[in-house]
Amino acid sequence: MKADLVVKNAGQLVTVAGHSKKAKRGRDLGELAIISGGAVAVRDGLITAVGKTGAVMEQIELTGDGRIIDAGGKVVLPGLVDPHTHLVFAGSREDEFEMKIKGSAYLDILAQGGGILSTVRSTRAAGESELAGIGKKYLAEMLSQGTTTAEVKSGYGLTTDDELKQLRAIQALRDGQPVELVATFLGAHAIPEEYKENPEAFVGLIIDEMLPAVSRAGLAECCDVFCEEGVFSVEQSRRILQAAQRRGFKLKLHADEITPLGGAELAAELGALSADHLVAITRQGIEKLAASQTVAVLLPATTFCLMGEKYAPAREMIDAGVAIALAGDFNPGSSPVNSLPVVMGIACRQLKLTPAEALAAVTINAAHAIGRAISVGSIEVGKKADLVIFDAHDYRSIAYRLGTNLVEKVIKSGCLVVGG
């Protein structure tokens, strides 16, 4: 068997194998399928062999320009997957950080024209190339910390032209940098100031103008809605998502973040890829998600950055059989965090996930949350060769060493892109 890349002598080769068709749940979430002294062989960007180093080396013949990377007994993981980000935006909100320290609530800041609306004003004023340049910088930071696949939302334009501009900036980001991107249309992110007195008219604009324009341009794969008190009701969210579904979009939903509106139930009802946040989820919402294929994407860095006391009930969800993933929610306001290892560390400390559960939640389950589990999220033959070598001898160090970037090398589709 020919190979143009081999990573060998991994102290722990954490494959997270066996769940490409269905996300991990319950006890399975903590089963990582680790190979001690493991190796991975790659040809043309795809994994061709996985196993003990000796067995893999016996199977393969290195091509003339092939390369062997000796992991030296360190931890090798699948490339990390971030299934919820807002990384294309202009401006910053350090002022609101200080307001939160002094006790201002998130919805109060939004009601005063801050929050999302502040970033909307900055993003509307920015050009497409400027937005792409800002996003490229943030993506480089994410890649350096092990993220090789990420979902990216629009939602800071809130006009048809500005949403399309933001989505085109996301599309431009696919060229010239290695992180694989999944674009999501989030025109229903907030009620813009010009529609404050007539939010129903804005819902109509999303359904009748924005969705058709995004669909014609082929700029997004998914559609999301911020279903929350003072933003979009369950009924409005259902109408927007059903209209998106009719146009072929996959669905995602900001659900039950601050108030228990029933967003989780709506996501399960519509067969959404994911329901995200879920800090205020009800028992009924947990039961509905457990009975569905919808992944619960939890964002503990958001609660941490908002200085909240209540986190999503992850252990209750896991015990009920909900498939959970973790994401960064990287954005300029509620979560300026773009490091999945940091998210893992917070999840272990605040959601009481084990390091193994947190790791599965940023790999295979995160891939399910964006419809990419067939190609990424685990180390298995036939999948993309997305690999991260961590300067550690135990995978638990990644969450344990909170705030320390242990990434030594990153390989995306068989190409060494960090640590060459």
Buried (B, 14 or more C-beta within 10 A) or exposed (E): EEBBBBBBBBBBBBBBBBBBEEBBBEEBBBBBBBBEBBBBBBBEBBBBBBBBBEBBBEBBEBEEEBBBBBBEEBBBBBBBBBBBBBBBBBBBBEEBBEBBEEEBEBBEBBEEEBBBBBBBBBBBEBEBEEBBBBBBEBBBBBBBBBBBBBBBBBBBBBBBEBBBBBBBBBBBBBEEBBBBBBBBBBBBBBBBEEBEEEBEEBBEBBBEBBBEBBBEEEBBBBBBBBBBEBBBBBEBBBBBBEBBBEEEBBBBBBBBBBBBBBBBBBBBBBEBBBBBBBBBBBEEBBBBBBEBEBBBBBBBBBBBBBEBEEBBBBEEBBEBEBBBBBBBBBBBBBBBBBBBBBBBBBBBBBBEBBBBBBBBBBBBBBBBBBBBBEBBBBBBEEBBBBBBBBBBEEBBBBBBBBEBBBBBBBBBBBEBBBBE
